[in-house]
Amino acid sequence: MSENTLPPDAKRIFDAKREWHRKQARKPLKEKVRDLLQMQRDYYPILKARGGLKAWQKPWDIEP
């Protein structure tokens, strides 16, 4: 399925995601690391609820 045949909602989502990635690519490294750490903190409760976390799956306890 090409982008031209996508439903309008899917095209809007893909376009928004593409723009988000462009903005992320232009950020300084410190902001990228800060975003990564926040994503880890946000995702941690989901991983923890699934059980069996390994040490490398726990969020880093640091601030950039």
C-alpha positions in Angstrom: 0.0 0.0 0.0 1.5 3.3 -1.1 1.1 6.6 0.8 -1.4 7.7 -2.0 -3.8 4.9 -1.1 -3.8 5.4 2.6 -7.0 6.5 4.4 -6.9 10.2 5.3 -6.6 9.5 9.0 -3.6 7.2 8.5 -1.9 9.7 6.2 -2.4 12.5 8.8 -0.8 10.2 11.5 2.2 9.3 9.3 2.7 13.0 8.4 2.6 14.0 12.0 5.0 11.2 12.9 7.4 12.3 10.1 7.3 15.9 11.3 8.0 14.8 14.9 11.0 12.9 13.8 12.3 15.9 11.8 12.0 18.1 14.9 13.7 15.5 17.1 16.6 15.3 14.6 17.2 19.1 14.9 17.4 19.0 18.7 20.7 19.3 20.6 22.1 16.1 22.0 21.3 17.1 25.6 17.6 17.5 24.8 17.5 14.2 22.9 18.9 12.4 26.0 16.4 14.2 28.2 13.6 13.0 25.9 14.9 9.4 26.0 15.1 9.4 29.8 11.5 10.7 30.0 10.3 8.0 27.6 12.0 5.3 29.7 10.2 6.7 32.8 6.9 6.7 31.0 7.3 3.2 29.6 8.6 1.6 32.8 5.2 1.0 34.5 4.1 -0.9 31.4 7.2 -3.1 31.4 6.9 -3.6 35.2 3.3 -4.7 34.9 4.3 -7.3 32.3 6.8 -8.7 34.9 10.2 -10.1 34.6 12.3 -7.0 34.2 15.9 -7.3 33.6 18.4 -4.7 35.0 18.9 -3.1 31.6 15.1 -2.5 31.3 14.9 -0.2 34.3 15.1 3.6 33.7 18.4 5.3 34.3 18.4 7.3 37.5 20.2 10.3 36.0 19.4 13.8 34.9 21.1 15.3 31.8 
